[in-house]
Amino acid sequence: MSAERDLSVLTDVDQWSRCRHTGTAVFAGPGDTGGIQLTWPDDVPAAPAPTPPERCGLAFDQWGHALVNRGPDTGHVWRHLASGTTEPFPAADPGRPISLAVDAAQRLYVAHTQDDEIITADLWTQNRIATIDAGPGQPVDLAVVGPDVAVLTDGPPGVAWLRRGSDLRAAVLDGPRCPDGLVPWRLVAGPDGALLVLWRHPTGRAAMICRTDGSTVLEVDGATDLAVTPAGILVVGRDPARPFRRFSSRQGTWREIEPVRADQYDGGAMAVSADGAVGYTTADGVDWTAGSAAGYRAGGTLVSYRLDSGRYRNRWGRVLLEACLPVGTDLEIAGLTSDDDEVAQPLDPAPPERGSAIAHPDASPPPLPPATLWAEAPWRPLYRRERAGDSYQTYEAPAAGSPGRFLWIGLRLTGTGAVTPRVRAVRIERTGHRLLDYLPRAWSREPAAADFLYGFLTPAEGLLHDADQRAATRSLLLDPATAPAEMLPWLAGLAGLAGDESWPEAARRTLVAEAYPLFARRGTPAGLARILEIFLGYPPALIERWRIPGDPDPAHRFLVHLRADLDDDRHRVVERILREHAPAHTSWEIRDLGAGPRVGDDMRVQANTVALAGALGTPFVVGDSALGIEGLLGGGP
């Protein structure tokens, strides 16, 4: 078999964007990588156009509580607790709030339109801090930017900065290049900290998202509010009950990704919670976005730009695709080769309908295939390789039957409307096998016969080639970090360990890698604690009873304190570890600390006590919070 073969790859967003698309979109992956999927049509707005929404405020604190002026009385701020109950927040009254914001220090900022002022309140004590005059303009929105708060004003349009320890400072806000009666509506800080302003027509549906210098970023019909998730996704709320559109940024370009459902949205406000979820206002309070709202097209095709092997009369090898094909979807491939340096009457370029991002648009890609020849290229199915642990599988097929220096690859995607196939990488072997050189020439004298025989031998030769490649790197089988998952039991046996499939794969790899150091510490508290830490993912607390004063029978006994409640299966694994690795003359007891603070017997700070900030939904206040039944936190000796 031949050595490792050079590859041509399609995996970068820039590469996918330069291909020819029909009914397909580009999605983003980690870093600069991406892939293709079927696109989705825009939803049709209701007719007649809905009444312009009434703006309101929505913000979330670090405990997951929502603060909103929706519900029993829109003239007041209401606190929707994570438990489901609702209570007033009088520190923000009186007035009619139009925007709310919460900073990292858990201070609430409330913009009131009636008095043109901003109220700040402390969420820890629920007391008002100050009332600040918004300046010459009327405040319409607030955005937290690090330790500062940006204030969007109208009449005249502007942005003011509220910095701790200083007065409100105004900054210039340029309107969009073609305002057409648009007014500043909403404000948000982008992934890079730069402000984005939503300009909207007060009585219509025209809306533009611009930078503070007036340059246009996006035009989103019917936009009502903006939010940016911790992952840097820009979410745009639109007319009531319409899905939220989403955009991701790459190299200064915003690419649209799948919309999400917001069935009960009333057009008032939206915000991102501390855990990254997107909430929005409804007629009754607050709700959350659901799954994808995209209704995909039934089919689409992609045609690559020309790939160059560097050799005339070259026989290309296999095409290997990483794709996810849900039930009911399909993926086919076509290939066309040529030795002609010039392409006559190529296909017309067609960018992806969504998600296009070309890093260097001035760099012309290689040409597309000839239109007449491509129309005759046959479509072929793909062979799937089974691969565990990933929703993406590897599919393969011969690149093309005929030899040629240049190659074009086509992909035809078929979906169900509810789900779409996805392809995240294509790898093409620039040089195929040479088995025809070892067979009688009479079998491959005719081009048609040679093409058939070459394609017939390609799948079997590919299996042998991959086996040779794995054999060349067989030393990796002895490395717990790189060995295939199915080889871990065998590798554990070499180290004298009995494999346990109930352990997570990462934990099994770590255990095998540390087998010999652990054998040297077998029977010691440190060795036992390390084995438990490998399985649990955190260090448990092992306390020998003789260290606890007053224990009537401390000898050869120890406690194992775990931070969180375990399910039955994981609890049985912990018991099995203790039976197998604890000294035979000792006895042990497992104590679960649960998910929150606990006060009880044998509690030791940093050994078997855990305090999770916000675990109970309320802060701990020294001298005020209860501790146990009759105790008080910090209440004195």
SULFENGI-V677925 format. One record per pair of residues at least 12 apart in sequence whose ideal C-beta (glycine too) atoms are under 7 Angstrom apart, sorted by the first residue. I is the first residue (numbers start at 1). J is the second residue. Records with the same first field share a line. If there is no record, write none. Layout:
BEGIN
I: J, J
END
This chain:
BEGIN
1: 464, 465, 468
2: 433, 434, 465
4: 469
5: 317, 429, 430, 431
6: 430, 431
7: 427, 428, 429, 430
8: 307, 428, 430
9: 425, 426, 427
10: 304, 426
11: 33, 425
12: 32, 33, 34
13: 26, 28, 32, 34, 250, 357
14: 357, 358, 359
16: 34, 35, 36
17: 351, 352, 356, 357, 358
18: 305, 358, 365
19: 302, 303, 304, 305
20: 302, 303, 347, 349, 350, 368
21: 302, 350, 351, 352, 353
22: 300, 301, 350
23: 38, 39, 297, 299, 300
24: 36, 37, 38, 39, 300, 302, 352, 413
25: 37, 39, 352, 353, 354, 355
26: 352, 355, 356
27: 257, 355, 422
28: 248, 250, 255, 257
29: 424
35: 422, 423, 424
36: 302, 423
37: 420, 421, 422
38: 296, 297, 300, 413, 415, 420
39: 297, 300, 353, 354
40: 294, 295, 296, 297
41: 295
43: 242, 243
45: 222, 239, 242
49: 205
50: 239, 240
52: 202, 203
53: 224, 240, 266, 267, 268
54: 268
55: 98, 268, 269
56: 68, 69, 70, 74, 98, 268, 269, 281
57: 69, 97, 98, 99, 100, 110, 269
58: 100, 269, 270, 271, 279, 281, 286
59: 100, 101, 102, 108, 271
60: 102, 271, 273, 274, 279
61: 102, 106, 123
62: 106, 274, 614
63: 82, 614, 617
64: 82, 273, 274
65: 79, 80, 81, 82
66: 80, 279, 286
67: 79, 89, 100, 108
68: 80, 281, 285, 286
69: 97
70: 268, 281, 285
71: 86, 284, 285
75: 96
76: 88, 93
77: 89, 92, 97, 100, 110
80: 285, 286
82: 617
83: 617
86: 285
89: 126
91: 121, 126, 127, 128
92: 108, 110, 119, 121
95: 112, 114, 115
96: 112, 113, 114
97: 110, 111, 112
98: 111, 113, 140
99: 111, 139, 140, 141, 142
101: 142, 143, 144, 149
102: 123
103: 144, 149
106: 123, 124
107: 120, 122, 123, 129
108: 120, 121, 123
109: 142, 149
111: 139, 141, 142, 151
113: 138, 139
116: 133, 134, 138, 139
117: 131, 132, 133, 134
118: 132, 134, 139, 151, 162
119: 131
124: 619
132: 162, 168
134: 151, 153, 160
135: 153, 160, 168, 170
137: 153, 154, 155, 156, 158
138: 153, 154, 155
139: 151, 153
140: 152, 153, 154, 184, 185
141: 186, 187
143: 187, 188, 189, 195
145: 189, 193
147: 164
148: 161, 162, 163
149: 162
150: 187, 195
152: 184, 187, 197
154: 183, 184
157: 173, 175, 184
158: 170, 171, 173
159: 171, 173, 195, 212
173: 197, 212
174: 212, 213, 214
175: 199, 214
176: 199, 208, 210, 214, 216
177: 214, 216
180: 206
181: 201
182: 199, 200, 201, 206, 208
183: 199, 200, 202
184: 197, 199
185: 198, 199, 200
186: 198, 225, 226
188: 226, 227, 228
189: 228
190: 228
191: 228, 232, 249
194: 211
195: 212
196: 209, 211, 217, 226
197: 210, 212
198: 223, 226
200: 223
205: 221, 222
207: 220, 221, 222, 223
209: 223, 226
217: 254
218: 247, 254
220: 236, 238, 245
222: 238, 239, 242
223: 236, 238
224: 237, 238, 239, 267
225: 237, 269, 270
227: 270, 271, 272, 278
229: 272, 276, 278
230: 276
231: 276
232: 248, 249
233: 246, 248
234: 246, 247, 254
235: 270, 278
237: 262, 265, 270, 280
239: 267
240: 265, 266, 267
241: 263, 265
243: 259, 260, 261, 262, 293
244: 259, 260, 262, 289
245: 259
246: 258, 259, 260
250: 357
251: 357, 359
253: 357
255: 355, 356, 357
256: 354, 355
257: 355
258: 292, 294
259: 293, 294
260: 289, 290, 291, 292, 293
261: 289, 290, 291, 293
262: 280, 289
264: 282, 287
265: 280, 282
266: 281, 282, 283
268: 281
269: 281
295: 417
296: 415, 417, 420
297: 415
298: 415, 417
299: 413, 414, 415
300: 413
301: 410, 411, 412
302: 410, 411
303: 347, 368, 369, 374, 408, 410
304: 408, 409
305: 365, 366, 368
306: 366, 367, 406, 408
307: 406, 407, 428
308: 405, 406
309: 405, 430, 431
311: 405
312: 339, 405
313: 339, 403
314: 403, 404, 405, 431
315: 403, 432, 454
316: 337, 399, 400, 407, 428, 429, 430, 432
317: 399, 429, 431, 432, 433
318: 396, 397, 398, 399, 429, 458, 462
319: 333, 396, 397, 399, 409, 426, 428
320: 394, 396, 427
321: 382, 395, 423, 426
322: 392, 394, 424, 425
323: 392, 393, 395, 421, 422, 423
324: 391, 392, 421, 422
325: 421
326: 419
328: 416, 419
329: 414, 415, 416, 419, 420, 421
330: 414
331: 382, 395, 411, 413, 421
332: 379, 380, 381, 412
333: 380, 382, 397, 409, 410, 411
334: 377, 378, 379, 380, 410
335: 377, 399, 400, 407, 408, 409
336: 369, 373, 374, 377, 400, 408
337: 400, 402, 403, 404, 406, 407
338: 404, 406
339: 404, 405
343: 367, 370
344: 370
345: 370, 371, 372
346: 367, 368, 369, 370, 371
347: 368, 369, 371, 374
349: 368
369: 408
377: 410
379: 412
380: 397
382: 395, 396, 397
383: 395, 396, 397, 459
388: 485
392: 424
396: 462
398: 455, 458
399: 428
401: 451, 454, 455
402: 451
407: 428
409: 426, 428
411: 423
432: 458
433: 457, 458, 461
435: 457, 461
436: 450, 453, 454
478: 491
480: 509, 512, 513
481: 509, 513
485: 505
488: 508, 509, 512
491: 512
492: 512
495: 512, 515
496: 515
497: 511, 512, 515
502: 569, 573
503: 535
507: 534, 535
510: 534
511: 534
518: 530, 531
522: 581
523: 583
525: 542
528: 542, 581, 582
529: 542
531: 577, 581
532: 574, 577
535: 573, 577
538: 563
540: 560, 561, 562
541: 561, 607, 608
542: 558, 560
543: 558, 559, 561, 607, 608
544: 558
545: 557, 558, 559
548: 602
556: 585, 586, 587
557: 586, 587
558: 586, 588
559: 589, 591, 602
560: 578, 588, 590
561: 591, 593, 608
562: 590, 592, 593
563: 593, 610
564: 594, 595
565: 592, 594, 595
566: 592
574: 590
593: 608, 610
595: 612, 615
596: 612, 615, 616
597: 610, 611
599: 627, 628
620: 633
622: 634
623: 635
END
